Amino acid sequence: RADGRDSITEHRIWQQATYRIGDGDWGTLTGRTRLEQRFLETGDDTGLRARQFFRWIKPVAPRWSATAWNETFIALNDTDFGANAGYDQNRTFIGARWRASERVQLEGGYLFNHINAGDQSNHNVSLSIVAPL
């Protein structure tokens, strides 16, 4: 790693449900609930983590939408690789989405990430390509 620390390999298995919560003149609200099983080479335990994601999106002009989303991570157990049960991290995004074509969109904006370990806050400019498989 660039910071001089050893790299740690993590493997994850997850189950998730995605769903539409509602829509109207105010936009569309969707959600995703995910349960992860995490395996790290530095321990023997299986870490369980829940992730709850909500996205709001509202068209504002032809090909353009305003969007915001939030994802909260909750560790469900303590592990021998260092995970502690409880609040793990949160990601909050606000930005815009541009429809480049029927199948490709670009989403850009500000992403704030708070990580509980060490009370670390990250301020990011985020640019994503959104394209269904």
N, CA, C and O atoms as a MOPAC input file, in Angstrom:
PM7 MOZYME 1SCF
protein

 N      0.82500 1    -1.18300 1     0.00000 1
 C      0.00000 1     0.00000 1     0.00000 1
 C      0.86600 1     1.24200 1     0.00000 1
 O      2.01100 1     1.21300 1     0.45100 1
 N      0.32900 1     2.30900 1    -0.49600 1
 C      1.08600 1     3.55300 1    -0.60700 1
 C      1.47100 1     4.11900 1     0.75500 1
 O      2.47400 1     4.82400 1     0.86100 1
 N      0.69300 1     3.82400 1     1.80200 1
 C      0.99200 1     4.36100 1     3.13000 1
 C      2.00000 1     3.51200 1     3.90200 1
 O      2.28800 1     3.80700 1     5.06200 1
 N      2.54300 1     2.45700 1     3.27400 1
 C      3.55900 1     1.63200 1     3.90300 1
 C      3.02800 1     0.46900 1     4.72700 1
 O      3.80300 1    -0.39300 1     5.14100 1
 N      1.70900 1     0.42700 1     4.97600 1
 C      1.13700 1    -0.69000 1     5.73500 1
 C      0.95000 1    -1.89200 1     4.82600 1
 O      0.82200 1    -1.74900 1     3.61000 1
 N      0.93500 1    -3.08800 1     5.42700 1
 C      0.69700 1    -4.30200 1     4.66200 1
 C     -0.73300 1    -4.32600 1     4.13300 1
 O     -1.65400 1    -3.85500 1     4.80100 1
 N     -0.91500 1    -4.86700 1     2.95100 1
 C     -2.25200 1    -5.04200 1     2.39900 1
 C     -2.94300 1    -6.19600 1     3.11300 1
 O     -2.29300 1    -7.16600 1     3.50200 1
 N     -4.24700 1    -6.09400 1     3.28300 1
 C     -5.04500 1    -7.14400 1     3.91600 1
 C     -6.12000 1    -7.56000 1     2.92700 1
 O     -6.86600 1    -6.72100 1     2.42200 1
 N     -6.19800 1    -8.83600 1     2.65600 1
 C     -7.20100 1    -9.35300 1     1.73400 1
 C     -8.49200 1    -9.61100 1     2.49800 1
 O     -8.48900 1   -10.25600 1     3.54700 1
 N     -9.59500 1    -9.10200 1     1.95900 1
 C    -10.90800 1    -9.32500 1     2.54800 1
 C    -11.80800 1    -9.97700 1     1.50900 1
 O    -11.81400 1    -9.58000 1     0.34300 1
 N    -12.56000 1   -10.97000 1     1.93300 1
 C    -13.55300 1   -11.63200 1     1.08200 1
 C    -14.91800 1   -11.37800 1     1.69300 1
 O    -15.07600 1   -11.39800 1     2.91400 1
 N    -15.91100 1   -11.13800 1     0.83000 1
 C    -17.26500 1   -10.87200 1     1.32200 1
 C    -18.28300 1   -11.68100 1     0.54000 1
 O    -18.15800 1   -11.88800 1    -0.66700 1
 N    -19.28300 1   -12.12700 1     1.25900 1
 C    -20.48500 1   -12.70500 1     0.67300 1
 C    -21.62000 1   -11.82800 1     1.18600 1
 O    -21.59800 1   -11.40400 1     2.34100 1
 N    -22.60800 1   -11.55200 1     0.34600 1
 C    -23.71600 1   -10.74400 1     0.84800 1
 C    -25.03600 1   -11.14800 1     0.21400 1
 O    -25.09500 1   -11.73700 1    -0.86500 1
 N    -26.08900 1   -10.80200 1     0.94100 1
 C    -27.46000 1   -10.93100 1     0.46700 1
 C    -28.04500 1    -9.52900 1     0.53100 1
 O    -27.74100 1    -8.76300 1     1.44600 1
 N    -28.89100 1    -9.19400 1    -0.45100 1
 C    -29.46100 1    -7.85400 1    -0.41700 1
 C    -30.83500 1    -7.83100 1    -1.05200 1
 O    -31.19300 1    -8.68900 1    -1.85800 1
 N    -31.58800 1    -6.82600 1    -0.66400 1
 C    -32.89100 1    -6.55100 1    -1.25900 1
 C    -32.88500 1    -5.09100 1    -1.68200 1
 O    -32.50800 1    -4.21800 1    -0.90100 1
 N    -33.30200 1    -4.82100 1    -2.91900 1
 C    -33.46200 1    -3.45600 1    -3.40200 1
 C    -34.94900 1    -3.21700 1    -3.63500 1
 O    -35.67900 1    -4.12300 1    -4.03600 1
 N    -35.38700 1    -1.99100 1    -3.38000 1
 C    -36.82500 1    -1.72400 1    -3.42400 1
 C    -37.10300 1    -0.24300 1    -3.64600 1
 O    -36.27900 1     0.61900 1    -3.34000 1
 N    -38.28300 1     0.02500 1    -4.18300 1
 C    -38.77100 1     1.39200 1    -4.36300 1
 C    -39.62500 1     1.72400 1    -3.14700 1
 O    -40.53900 1     0.97700 1    -2.79800 1
 N    -39.32500 1     2.84000 1    -2.50800 1
 C    -40.07700 1     3.26000 1    -1.33000 1
 C    -41.25700 1     4.12700 1    -1.73300 1
 O    -42.35300 1     3.98300 1    -1.19200 1
 N    -41.03500 1     5.03000 1    -2.68500 1
 C    -42.12300 1     5.89500 1    -3.12800 1
 C    -41.65500 1     6.86600 1    -4.17600 1
 O    -40.45700 1     7.06800 1    -4.37000 1
 N    -42.62300 1     7.47200 1    -4.85800 1
 C    -42.28700 1     8.50900 1    -5.82900 1
 C    -43.46500 1     9.46900 1    -5.96400 1
 O    -44.60400 1     9.14700 1    -5.62400 1
 N    -43.15100 1    10.65100 1    -6.46700 1
 C    -44.14400 1    11.70800 1    -6.65200 1
 C    -43.47600 1    12.90000 1    -7.29200 1
 O    -42.39400 1    12.78500 1    -7.86800 1
 N    -44.12400 1    14.04600 1    -7.18900 1
 C    -43.55500 1    15.27800 1    -7.73700 1
 C    -42.21900 1    15.62700 1    -7.08300 1
 O    -41.40700 1    16.34200 1    -7.67100 1
 N    -41.99400 1    15.13100 1    -5.88200 1
 C    -40.77300 1    15.39800 1    -5.12000 1
 C    -39.59800 1    14.53000 1    -5.57500 1
 O    -38.46300 1    14.77400 1    -5.16800 1
 N    -39.85300 1    13.52400 1    -6.41100 1
 C    -38.79800 1    12.64600 1    -6.89300 1
 C    -39.10000 1    11.19600 1    -6.57000 1
 O    -40.24900 1    10.82900 1    -6.31900 1
 N    -38.06200 1    10.37400 1    -6.57800 1
 C    -38.18700 1     8.94600 1    -6.30700 1
 C    -37.23900 1     8.57800 1    -5.18300 1
 O    -36.08700 1     9.01100 1    -5.17000 1
 N    -37.72000 1     7.77600 1    -4.23600 1
 C    -36.90100 1     7.29100 1    -3.13000 1
 C    -36.82900 1     5.76900 1    -3.22800 1
 O    -37.85000 1     5.08200 1    -3.27800 1
 N    -35.58500 1     5.25700 1    -3.25600 1
 C    -35.36300 1     3.80600 1    -3.30100 1
 C    -34.46600 1     3.40000 1    -2.13600 1
 O    -33.85300 1     4.24300 1    -1.48100 1
 N    -34.40200 1     2.10600 1    -1.89300 1
 C    -33.57200 1     1.61000 1    -0.80900 1
 C    -32.90600 1     0.29900 1    -1.16900 1
 O    -33.30100 1    -0.39600 1    -2.10600 1
 N    -31.88800 1    -0.01200 1    -0.39700 1
 C    -31.21600 1    -1.30800 1    -0.50700 1
 C    -30.79700 1    -1.71300 1     0.91000 1
 O    -30.17600 1    -0.93100 1     1.62900 1
 N    -31.13900 1    -2.92500 1     1.29400 1
 C    -30.72400 1    -3.47000 1     2.57600 1
 C    -29.80500 1    -4.65200 1     2.29100 1
 O    -30.17300 1    -5.57500 1     1.56400 1
 N    -28.61300 1    -4.61600 1     2.86600 1
 C    -27.62000 1    -5.65800 1     2.59300 1
 C    -27.09500 1    -6.23000 1     3.90900 1
 O    -26.86300 1    -5.49700 1     4.87000 1
 N    -26.91200 1    -7.54600 1     3.93500 1
 C    -26.24600 1    -8.23200 1     5.04200 1
 C    -24.98200 1    -8.86600 1     4.48700 1
 O    -25.03800 1    -9.67200 1     3.55800 1
 N    -23.83300 1    -8.49500 1     5.06300 1
 C    -22.54000 1    -8.99600 1     4.59500 1
 C    -21.94600 1    -9.98300 1     5.58600 1
 O    -22.11100 1    -9.85000 1     6.79800 1
 N    -21.24600 1   -10.98200 1     5.04000 1
 C    -20.38400 1   -11.85300 1     5.82700 1
 C    -18.96300 1   -11.55000 1     5.35700 1
 O    -18.64400 1   -11.71200 1     4.17900 1
 N    -18.11900 1   -11.11200 1     6.27900 1
 C    -16.77200 1   -10.64500 1     5.94500 1
 C    -15.73400 1   -11.61600 1     6.49800 1
 O    -15.81500 1   -12.04600 1     7.64800 1
 N    -14.76300 1   -11.95000 1     5.66100 1
 C    -13.68200 1   -12.87100 1     6.02700 1
 C    -12.35600 1   -12.17600 1     5.72700 1
 O    -12.09200 1   -11.81300 1     4.58000 1
 N    -11.51700 1   -11.98700 1     6.75200 1
 C    -10.21100 1   -11.36800 1     6.57200 1
 C     -9.12200 1   -12.37800 1     6.88400 1
 O     -9.28800 1   -13.23900 1     7.74800 1
 N     -8.01100 1   -12.26800 1     6.17900 1
 C     -6.89800 1   -13.20100 1     6.37600 1
 C     -6.22500 1   -13.00500 1     7.72600 1
 O     -5.43900 1   -13.85700 1     8.14100 1
 N     -6.50600 1   -11.91300 1     8.42100 1
 C     -5.87100 1   -11.63300 1     9.71200 1
 C     -6.65400 1   -12.20100 1    10.89300 1
 O     -6.29000 1   -11.95500 1    12.04300 1
 N     -7.72500 1   -12.95700 1    10.63100 1
 C     -8.49400 1   -13.54300 1    11.73300 1
 C     -9.28500 1   -14.75600 1    11.27500 1
 O     -9.36000 1   -15.05900 1    10.08400 1
 N     -9.87600 1   -15.44300 1    12.25000 1
 C    -10.65700 1   -16.64300 1    11.96300 1
 C    -12.16200 1   -16.40100 1    12.02700 1
 O    -12.94400 1   -17.23700 1    11.57200 1
 N    -12.57200 1   -15.26600 1    12.58700 1
 C    -14.00000 1   -14.98000 1    12.74900 1
 C    -14.65600 1   -14.56600 1    11.44100 1
 O    -13.99200 1   -14.13100 1    10.50100 1
 N    -15.96200 1   -14.71000 1    11.40500 1
 C    -16.77700 1   -14.16200 1    10.31400 1
 C    -17.43400 1   -12.90300 1    10.83900 1
 O    -18.19400 1   -12.94500 1    11.80600 1
 N    -17.14000 1   -11.78400 1    10.20100 1
 C    -17.75300 1   -10.52400 1    10.59900 1
 C    -19.09900 1   -10.36700 1     9.91300 1
 O    -19.22500 1   -10.58400 1     8.70800 1
 N    -20.09400 1    -9.99100 1    10.68500 1
 C    -21.42500 1    -9.73000 1    10.12800 1
 C    -21.65600 1    -8.22500 1    10.14100 1
 O    -21.43600 1    -7.55900 1    11.15200 1
 N    -22.10600 1    -7.69700 1     8.99700 1
 C    -22.32800 1    -6.25900 1     8.91200 1
 C    -23.59200 1    -5.98500 1     8.10500 1
 O    -23.80000 1    -6.57700 1     7.04600 1
 N    -24.43000 1    -5.08900 1     8.60800 1
 C    -25.62200 1    -4.64500 1     7.89500 1
 C    -25.31700 1    -3.29300 1     7.25400 1
 O    -24.66200 1    -2.43800 1     7.85100 1
 N    -25.80400 1    -3.12100 1     6.03000 1
 C    -25.64800 1    -1.85800 1     5.32000 1
 C    -27.02400 1    -1.41500 1     4.83200 1
 O    -27.71500 1    -2.15700 1     4.13500 1
 N    -27.41400 1    -0.19100 1     5.20900 1
 C    -28.70000 1     0.35100 1     4.77100 1
 C    -28.44400 1     1.56200 1     3.88600 1
 O    -27.77400 1     2.51400 1     4.28800 1
 N    -28.99000 1     1.51000 1     2.67500 1
 C    -28.76300 1     2.53100 1     1.64900 1
 C    -30.10800 1     3.11400 1     1.22300 1
 O    -31.06500 1     2.37500 1     0.99300 1
 N    -30.17700 1     4.44000 1     1.11800 1
 C    -31.34600 1     5.14000 1     0.57600 1
 C    -30.86900 1     6.10700 1    -0.50000 1
 O    -29.85700 1     6.78500 1    -0.32300 1
 N    -31.60400 1     6.17500 1    -1.62900 1
 C    -31.27800 1     7.12000 1    -2.70500 1
 C    -32.53000 1     7.90900 1    -3.08000 1
 O    -33.61100 1     7.34700 1    -3.25600 1
 N    -32.35400 1     9.22800 1    -3.19900 1
 C    -33.38500 1    10.13100 1    -3.71800 1
 C    -32.88800 1    10.66000 1    -5.05800 1
 O    -31.72100 1    11.02400 1    -5.19900 1
 N    -33.77500 1    10.69900 1    -6.02900 1
 C    -33.41300 1    11.24600 1    -7.34000 1
 C    -34.62100 1    11.98500 1    -7.90600 1
 O    -35.75300 1    11.51100 1    -7.80900 1
 N    -34.36400 1    13.16800 1    -8.50700 1
 C    -35.44100 1    13.96700 1    -9.08200 1
 C    -34.96600 1    14.60200 1   -10.38500 1
 O    -33.97800 1    15.33600 1   -10.39900 1
 N    -35.67900 1    14.31600 1   -11.48600 1
 C    -35.34700 1    14.99200 1   -12.74200 1
 C    -35.53700 1    16.50800 1   -12.58600 1
 O    -36.52500 1    16.96900 1   -12.01400 1
 N    -34.56800 1    17.26900 1   -13.10800 1
 C    -34.64400 1    18.73400 1   -13.00300 1
 C    -34.57700 1    19.41900 1   -14.36600 1
 O    -34.94200 1    20.58800 1   -14.48600 1
 N    -34.12000 1    18.71400 1   -15.38400 1
 C    -34.01600 1    19.25000 1   -16.74700 1
 C    -33.86000 1    18.04700 1   -17.67100 1
 O    -33.56100 1    16.94600 1   -17.20900 1
 N    -34.06000 1    18.24600 1   -18.96700 1
 C    -33.83100 1    17.10900 1   -19.87000 1
 C    -32.42400 1    16.52900 1   -19.64900 1
 O    -31.42700 1    17.24900 1   -19.69000 1
 N    -32.37300 1    15.23600 1   -19.41900 1
 C    -31.13700 1    14.46600 1   -19.22100 1
 C    -30.43900 1    14.72200 1   -17.88400 1
 O    -29.40800 1    14.10400 1   -17.61500 1
 N    -30.96400 1    15.60500 1   -17.04400 1
 C    -30.32400 1    15.93600 1   -15.76700 1
 C    -31.24300 1    15.62900 1   -14.59000 1
 O    -32.45000 1    15.86200 1   -14.65000 1
 N    -30.64500 1    15.09700 1   -13.50900 1
 C    -31.37700 1    14.84400 1   -12.26700 1
 C    -30.52900 1    15.28200 1   -11.08400 1
 O    -29.30100 1    15.19600 1   -11.11500 1
 N    -31.20200 1    15.75400 1   -10.04300 1
 C    -30.54400 1    15.97200 1    -8.75700 1
 C    -30.61400 1    14.64300 1    -8.01400 1
 O    -31.59100 1    13.90600 1    -8.14700 1
 N    -29.59500 1    14.33900 1    -7.24200 1
 C    -29.60100 1    13.07500 1    -6.49800 1
 C    -28.86600 1    13.23200 1    -5.17200 1
 O    -27.95200 1    14.04500 1    -5.03100 1
 N    -29.29400 1    12.43600 1    -4.21900 1
 C    -28.63000 1    12.36400 1    -2.92100 1
 C    -28.81400 1    10.94700 1    -2.41000 1
 O    -29.82600 1    10.30200 1    -2.68200 1
 N    -27.82700 1    10.47200 1    -1.66900 1
 C    -27.95700 1     9.15100 1    -1.07300 1
 C    -27.18900 1     9.07600 1     0.23900 1
 O    -26.28900 1     9.87100 1     0.51000 1
 N    -27.57400 1     8.10100 1     1.03400 1
 C    -26.92500 1     7.86800 1     2.32100 1
 C    -26.82400 1     6.35800 1     2.54000 1
 O    -27.75900 1     5.61100 1     2.25200 1
 N    -25.66900 1     5.92300 1     3.05600 1
 C    -25.48800 1     4.51800 1     3.39400 1
 C    -24.82200 1     4.42500 1     4.76000 1
 O    -23.76200 1     5.00700 1     4.99200 1
 N    -25.46200 1     3.68300 1     5.66200 1
 C    -24.94800 1     3.47900 1     7.01100 1
 C    -24.54800 1     2.01800 1     7.17700 1
 O    -25.27100 1     1.11600 1     6.75500 1
 N    -23.38600 1     1.79000 1     7.79800 1
 C    -22.82600 1     0.45600 1     8.02200 1
 C    -22.86200 1     0.17600 1     9.52300 1
 O    -22.38900 1     0.98700 1    10.31900 1
 N    -23.42100 1    -0.96700 1     9.90900 1
 C    -23.47700 1    -1.37400 1    11.30800 1
 C    -22.86500 1    -2.76700 1    11.43700 1
 O    -23.36200 1    -3.72600 1    10.84600 1
 N    -21.77700 1    -2.87500 1    12.21500 1
 C    -21.18100 1    -4.18400 1    12.48800 1
 C    -22.05900 1    -4.88600 1    13.52500 1
 O    -22.42900 1    -4.29800 1    14.54100 1
 N    -22.38400 1    -6.14200 1    13.25600 1
 C    -23.30000 1    -6.87300 1    14.12400 1
 C    -22.58900 1    -7.72300 1    15.17300 1
 O    -23.22600 1    -8.27200 1    16.07100 1
 N    -21.25100 1    -7.83100 1    15.05300 1
 C    -20.50400 1    -8.61200 1    16.04400 1
 C    -19.06200 1    -8.12400 1    16.13600 1
 O    -18.54600 1    -7.47700 1    15.22500 1
 N    -18.43000 1    -8.45000 1    17.25500 1
 C    -16.98700 1    -8.22000 1    17.42300 1
 C    -16.25300 1    -9.37100 1    16.73900 1
 O    -16.73400 1   -10.50400 1    16.73000 1
 N    -15.07600 1    -9.07100 1    16.16300 1
 C    -14.29700 1   -10.12700 1    15.51900 1
 C    -12.85000 1   -10.08800 1    15.99000 1
 O    -12.38500 1    -9.09200 1    16.54600 1
 N    -12.14900 1   -11.19500 1    15.75500 1
 C    -10.73100 1   -11.25100 1    16.10800 1
 C     -9.86400 1   -10.49500 1    15.10200 1
 O     -8.66100 1   -10.35400 1    15.31900 1
 N    -10.45300 1   -10.00300 1    14.00000 1
 C     -9.66600 1    -9.17400 1    13.06900 1
 C     -9.89100 1    -7.68700 1    13.29400 1
 O     -9.42400 1    -6.86200 1    12.50900 1
 N    -10.60700 1    -7.33800 1    14.36500 1
 C    -10.67100 1    -5.93200 1    14.76100 1
 C    -12.00300 1    -5.23100 1    14.59400 1
 O    -12.12600 1    -4.07700 1    15.00700 1
 N    -13.00800 1    -5.86800 1    14.00900 1
 C    -14.32100 1    -5.22000 1    13.89600 1
 C    -14.97700 1    -5.17500 1    15.26900 1
 O    -14.90900 1    -6.14100 1    16.02900 1
 N    -15.60800 1    -4.05600 1    15.58200 1
 C    -16.33500 1    -3.89700 1    16.83200 1
 C    -17.81200 1    -3.72700 1    16.52800 1
 O    -18.18100 1    -2.96600 1    15.63400 1
 N    -18.65700 1    -4.43300 1    17.26700 1
 C    -20.09900 1    -4.33700 1    17.05400 1
 C    -20.56100 1    -2.89800 1    17.25000 1
 O    -20.09200 1    -2.19400 1    18.14500 1
 N    -21.48900 1    -2.47600 1    16.39500 1
 C    -22.04800 1    -1.12900 1    16.47600 1
 C    -21.77200 1    -0.34500 1    15.21200 1
 O    -21.41300 1    -0.90500 1    14.17600 1
 N    -21.94800 1     0.96700 1    15.31900 1
 C    -21.75800 1     1.85600 1    14.17600 1
 C    -20.35200 1     1.70800 1    13.60700 1
 O    -19.36700 1     1.79200 1    14.34000 1
 N    -20.26200 1     1.48500 1    12.28300 1
 C    -18.97800 1     1.30300 1    11.60900 1
 C    -18.62100 1     2.53800 1    10.78600 1
 O    -17.56700 1     3.14300 1    10.98600 1
 N    -19.50600 1     2.90900 1     9.85900 1
 C    -19.23200 1     4.08400 1     9.03300 1
 C    -20.50800 1     4.56300 1     8.35600 1
 O    -21.53100 1     3.87800 1     8.36200 1
 N    -20.42400 1     5.76000 1     7.77100 1
 C    -21.54400 1     6.33700 1     7.04500 1
 C    -21.00500 1     7.07600 1     5.81700 1
 O    -19.96700 1     7.73500 1     5.87500 1
 N    -21.72600 1     6.95100 1     4.71900 1
 C    -21.39800 1     7.67400 1     3.48800 1
 C    -22.62000 1     8.49900 1     3.08200 1
 O    -23.73800 1     7.98400 1     3.03400 1
 N    -22.39900 1     9.77200 1     2.79400 1
 C    -23.47300 1    10.66500 1     2.35800 1
 C    -23.02200 1    11.37500 1     1.09000 1
 O    -21.91900 1    11.91800 1     1.02900 1
 N    -23.88400 1    11.36600 1     0.07800 1
 C    -23.55000 1    11.94200 1    -1.22700 1
 C    -24.64100 1    12.92100 1    -1.64400 1
 O    -25.82400 1    12.69000 1    -1.39000 1
 N    -24.23500 1    14.01900 1    -2.28700 1
 C    -25.17000 1    14.94100 1    -2.92900 1
 C    -24.55100 1    15.37800 1    -4.24600 1
 O    -23.37400 1    15.73400 1    -4.30000 1
 N    -25.35600 1    15.34800 1    -5.31600 1
 C    -24.79700 1    15.70700 1    -6.60900 1
 C    -25.83600 1    15.71500 1    -7.70600 1
 O    -27.02700 1    15.91000 1    -7.46600 1
 N    -25.35100 1    15.49600 1    -8.92400 1
 C    -26.19400 1    15.52300 1   -10.11900 1
 C    -25.89200 1    14.30000 1   -10.96900 1
 O    -24.80400 1    13.72600 1   -10.91600 1
 N    -26.89200 1    13.92300 1   -11.75400 1
 C    -26.75800 1    12.78300 1   -12.65500 1
 C    -27.12400 1    13.24400 1   -14.05900 1
 O    -28.13900 1    13.91000 1   -14.26200 1
 N    -26.27800 1    12.87900 1   -15.03100 1
 C    -26.49900 1    13.22200 1   -16.43400 1
 C    -26.66900 1    11.94000 1   -17.23100 1
 O    -25.83100 1    11.04100 1   -17.17100 1
 N    -27.75800 1    11.86800 1   -17.97400 1
 C    -28.02800 1    10.68400 1   -18.80100 1
 C    -27.30100 1    10.85900 1   -20.12400 1
 O    -27.72600 1    11.64900 1   -20.96700 1
 N    -26.21700 1    10.13300 1   -20.31100 1
 C    -25.41500 1    10.21200 1   -21.53100 1
 C    -26.08800 1     9.45900 1   -22.67800 1
 O    -25.98000 1     9.85500 1   -23.83900 1
 N    -26.78800 1     8.36000 1   -22.34000 1
 C    -27.49700 1     7.55200 1   -23.32900 1
 C    -28.60900 1     6.80600 1   -22.60000 1
 O    -28.80000 1     6.99400 1   -21.39900 1
 N    -29.32400 1     5.98200 1   -23.30300 1
 C    -30.39200 1     5.20800 1   -22.67000 1
 C    -29.84600 1     4.25700 1   -21.60900 1
 O    -30.56500 1     3.91100 1   -20.67100 1
 N    -28.59300 1     3.82700 1   -21.73500 1
 C    -28.04300 1     2.82600 1   -20.81100 1
 C    -26.88800 1     3.33500 1   -19.94500 1
 O    -26.41100 1     2.60300 1   -19.07800 1
 N    -26.43300 1     4.55500 1   -20.15600 1
 C    -25.27600 1     5.05100 1   -19.40900 1
 C    -25.58200 1     6.42400 1   -18.81700 1
 O    -26.06400 1     7.32600 1   -19.50300 1
 N    -25.28500 1     6.55500 1   -17.51800 1
 C    -25.42400 1     7.83700 1   -16.84100 1
 C    -24.13000 1     8.15500 1   -16.10000 1
 O    -23.41100 1     7.24900 1   -15.67900 1
 N    -23.84000 1     9.42800 1   -15.94500 1
 C    -22.70000 1     9.88200 1   -15.14900 1
 C    -23.24800 1    10.58900 1   -13.91700 1
 O    -24.15500 1    11.41500 1   -14.01600 1
 N    -22.69200 1    10.25800 1   -12.76000 1
 C    -23.13500 1    10.86600 1   -11.50600 1
 C    -21.92000 1    11.48600 1   -10.83500 1
 O    -20.90200 1    10.81900 1   -10.64800 1
 N    -22.02100 1    12.75400 1   -10.47300 1
 C    -20.90800 1    13.43100 1    -9.83200 1
 C    -21.37600 1    14.33300 1    -8.71900 1
 O    -22.49500 1    14.84500 1    -8.74100 1
 N    -20.49200 1    14.52600 1    -7.72600 1
 C    -20.83800 1    15.41900 1    -6.62700 1
 C    -19.90400 1    15.24000 1    -5.45600 1
 O    -18.77400 1    14.77000 1    -5.59100 1
 N    -20.41500 1    15.63200 1    -4.29600 1
 C    -19.66000 1    15.60700 1    -3.05100 1
 C    -20.02800 1    14.36200 1    -2.24300 1
 O    -21.20800 1    14.06300 1    -2.06500 1
 N    -19.01900 1    13.63600 1    -1.75600 1
 C    -19.21400 1    12.45000 1    -0.93800 1
 C    -18.48300 1    12.64400 1     0.38700 1
 O    -17.26800 1    12.83500 1     0.42600 1
 N    -19.25000 1    12.59100 1     1.46200 1
 C    -18.66800 1    12.65000 1     2.81000 1
 C    -18.69400 1    11.24800 1     3.38700 1
 O    -19.73000 1    10.58400 1     3.35500 1
 N    -17.56500 1    10.78700 1     3.91600 1
 C    -17.44900 1     9.45100 1     4.50200 1
 C    -16.91300 1     9.58800 1     5.92000 1
 O    -15.81400 1    10.10200 1     6.12500 1
 N    -17.68400 1     9.13000 1     6.89500 1
 C    -17.21400 1     9.09800 1     8.28600 1
 C    -16.97400 1     7.65100 1     8.67100 1
 O    -17.85700 1     6.80600 1     8.51800 1
 N    -15.77700 1     7.36400 1     9.17100 1
 C    -15.40800 1     6.02400 1     9.61800 1
 C    -15.21300 1     6.08200 1    11.12600 1
 O    -14.44200 1     6.90100 1    11.62800 1
 N    -15.90900 1     5.21800 1    11.84000 1
 C    -15.87900 1     5.23900 1    13.30400 1
 C    -14.48900 1     4.93300 1    13.84900 1
 O    -14.04900 1     5.57600 1    14.80200 1
 N    -13.79200 1     3.96700 1    13.26500 1
 C    -12.44700 1     3.62100 1    13.74200 1
 C    -11.53100 1     4.82800 1    13.59000 1
 O    -11.24100 1     5.24700 1    12.46900 1
 N    -11.08200 1     5.38100 1    14.68300 1
 C    -10.22400 1     6.55500 1    14.64000 1
 C    -10.97200 1     7.84100 1    14.37600 1
 O    -10.34600 1     8.88800 1    14.20400 1
 N    -12.29700 1     7.79500 1    14.33900 1
 C    -13.12700 1     8.96600 1    14.08000 1
 C    -12.60000 1     9.74100 1    12.86300 1
 O    -12.31800 1    10.93700 1    12.94600 1
 N    -12.47600 1     9.04200 1    11.74900 1
 C    -11.91100 1     9.59300 1    10.52600 1
 C    -13.01100 1    10.12900 1     9.61500 1
 O    -14.01600 1     9.45500 1     9.38700 1
 N    -12.82300 1    11.34400 1     9.09200 1
 C    -13.75000 1    11.93300 1     8.13700 1
 C    -13.03000 1    12.17100 1     6.81600 1
 O    -11.91800 1    12.69800 1     6.78700 1
 N    -13.67900 1    11.77500 1     5.72300 1
 C    -13.11000 1    11.93900 1     4.39200 1
 C    -14.05300 1    12.77600 1     3.54800 1
 O    -15.25000 1    12.49700 1     3.48100 1
 N    -13.51300 1    13.80500 1     2.90300 1
 C    -14.27400 1    14.66400 1     1.99200 1
 C    -13.79300 1    14.34900 1     0.58400 1
 O    -12.60500 1    14.47600 1     0.28700 1
 N    -14.72400 1    13.93400 1    -0.29500 1
 C    -14.34700 1    13.43600 1    -1.61100 1
 C    -15.16700 1    14.08500 1    -2.72200 1
 O    -16.33600 1    14.42400 1    -2.53900 1
 N    -14.53500 1    14.24800 1    -3.85700 1
 C    -15.25400 1    14.52400 1    -5.09200 1
 C    -15.45800 1    13.15900 1    -5.73700 1
 O    -14.50400 1    12.40700 1    -5.93600 1
 N    -16.70600 1    12.84700 1    -6.06200 1
 C    -17.03400 1    11.52000 1    -6.57600 1
 C    -17.58700 1    11.63000 1    -7.99500 1
 O    -18.42500 1    12.48600 1    -8.27900 1
 N    -17.11700 1    10.76800 1    -8.87200 1
 C    -17.62200 1    10.66800 1   -10.23000 1
 C    -17.81800 1     9.18500 1   -10.54300 1
 O    -16.88000 1     8.39100 1   -10.46400 1
 N    -19.04900 1     8.82600 1   -10.89900 1
 C    -19.36600 1     7.40900 1   -11.15100 1
 C    -20.04200 1     7.25800 1   -12.50400 1
 O    -20.79400 1     8.12900 1   -12.94200 1
 N    -19.76300 1     6.14700 1   -13.15200 1
 C    -20.48600 1     5.74100 1   -14.36100 1
 C    -21.53600 1     4.74100 1   -13.91300 1
 O    -21.20700 1     3.73600 1   -13.28300 1
 N    -22.78900 1     5.00500 1   -14.23000 1
 C    -23.88800 1     4.13600 1   -13.83600 1
 C    -24.42500 1     3.47500 1   -15.10200 1
 O    -24.98100 1     4.13900 1   -15.97800 1
 N    -24.25100 1     2.16500 1   -15.18200 1
 C    -24.68800 1     1.41900 1   -16.37500 1
 C    -25.16000 1     0.04400 1   -15.92900 1
 O    -24.36900 1    -0.73300 1   -15.39600 1
 N    -26.42900 1    -0.27100 1   -16.13700 1
 C    -26.89400 1    -1.60600 1   -15.75800 1
 C    -26.24700 1    -2.68200 1   -16.62700 1
 O    -25.87500 1    -2.42900 1   -17.77300 1
 N    -26.12100 1    -3.87500 1   -16.07200 1
 C    -25.52200 1    -4.98100 1   -16.80500 1
 C    -26.45400 1    -5.48800 1   -17.87900 1
 O    -26.11200 1    -6.42400 1   -18.60100 1

